[in-house]
Amino acid sequence: MTQSLTIDIAGLYAAHRLQLVRMAVLLVDDIGSAEDVVHDAFTALHQNQGRVREPAAALGYLRMTVMNNARSVLRKRQTARRHLSLVRLQDAEPADSELMLAAAHQQVLAAVRKLPTRQREVLTLRYWANLSEAEIAETLGISRGAVKSNASRGMDKLETMLGDVR
Amino acid sequence: MNRQTEDRLRAAFDAKAEQVTDERLDRLAAQRRQLLTEDLDDAEGSDDFPAIPGFTDFTDFEPVGPGGAVTRLDIDIDHPAGSSRHARWFAPVLAAAAVIAVAVGVAAVSTVADNGKRAPAPPATQIDTPAPSLTPTPDNTPPAPEPTSNGSTAVTAPYLPRGQQGSRSQVPWSAVGPGWRLLKPAGDLSTTLYLYNPVGGRYLISDQLPPQAQLLAWSPDGERALLSTAGRYDQLRLRSGQLDTGPQLEDTSFLTYTQPRGLAMLFHHGDSAGKFSLRRYALDGTLQLTYPTTIKGVAGEVAGSGLYTADGSALVVGINPVGLITATAPPTPGLVLLGNDGHLIRRF
């Protein structure tokens, strides 16, 4: 007997789009790229519904796709930097957004941007999305041990950059 | 792990993430739709802004986009009401699979109906003609909205018909966006500001502007109009009509609001010694940054003009080839992209 697995994509979009864009913006910094990343993730879900084990797994699939897409955006930016004649380039915040974030938050986010992509991803999923080690491992496609080590190394670097006392 | 660092990280993440709101995403989507619509209009060569009652002569027309530079038009407009631009405004534009397009369209319609948020990017205008006399016109309903791909129709905003005037409280703020205009009749005695909808109906936003105030810009977030009176830069809150007295800035000329919300302003400043610079001020007049006049590695000086990227992360400025002109080879002015701290990102 076959089961009819229907994924309510419109419902998922209405319920989770905002949180997914927020998660993406913590990785790619600008809202335009974050919105594109999430939009592409929903498109991919639509195209690959048959690969999702069950409707309840659709959110996890979306989260994983958003992370992969965000990583791709960052890779393309790095490639662009290598090939353009730039004196200096940084992932700049809009002038208005700088005004809206407290200086302390700006300092922390600037430090996070300097972390390797994987460490940044793990810290975002752990400290903003509040995912468990197992959920982070599944989202990123790495082992739980790798989650622990990336989290630990990322936090150590942050502490050093921010000058926080143990 | 250090608990202090964890707490700081969580707080920073929350603050950053909370900047992303449904309203901001809707504005982004509307901006992208407008860009697409403008591309289509350019291709079709259309100019479909409807006639404004009593303002058929636009010889001294100075349309000012929200946060943008002043331009002049010398044209005589007399168009029928209605706008294909307006109809396209309601059309779903996202390029995606059919199911995704429906899903986004459902979410978009729900957002418009529930939150009533739209991204305004309309121009502000000061015109040099007497105030118009309003005459009743035939029924002027907005164009019918285009159906979405699943057959349902998008929500239509109720528009005041052409030639009629309403109060500020009647403005359908959720519908204000592309095709809407702010207009202030020019002249020292005029103290009124109107908001016109795309079909020519208008709303009185204020009749208590400072005498001799010049309308300069409409903030990118659509909430404020910038007025200048003898070097003082005031902001009128459009929804309430409240006028916020702004800073007195000498030897300056306004260029643009910052993007994406207009929480700061860019000015061209010239001192008595003839030196010019670009300066960014907060809305309270606090000087945030004086851009460098010269840039290492770039011949020439920064010109007195600037345009923010849509996301506000960088500023495009012109480079004047001062001192480089020779009899045989006049240099070509250039463009550079500067970050919000004034550093050079790239040369064009």
Interface residues (C-beta under 8 A of the other chain):
Chain A: I9 A10 Y13 A14 R17 L18 V21 R22 M23 V25 L26 D30 I31 G32 A34 E35 H39 F42 T43 H46 Q47 L84 S85 L86 V87 R88 L89 Q90 A92 E93 P94 A95 D96 S97 E98 L99 M100 L101 A102 A104 H105 V108 L109 V112 L123 T124 Y127 W128 A151 S152 M155 L158 E159 L162 D164 V165 R166
Chain B: M1 N2 Q4 T5 E6 R8 L9 R10 A11 A12 F13 D14 A15 K16 A17 E18 Q19 V20 T21 D22 R24 L25 L28 A29 L94 A96 A97 V99 I100 V102 A103 V104 V106 A107 S110 T258 Q259 P260 R261 G262 L263 A264 R280 A282 K296 G297 Y308 A310 D311 G312 S313 A314 G339 N340 H343 L344 I345 R346 R347
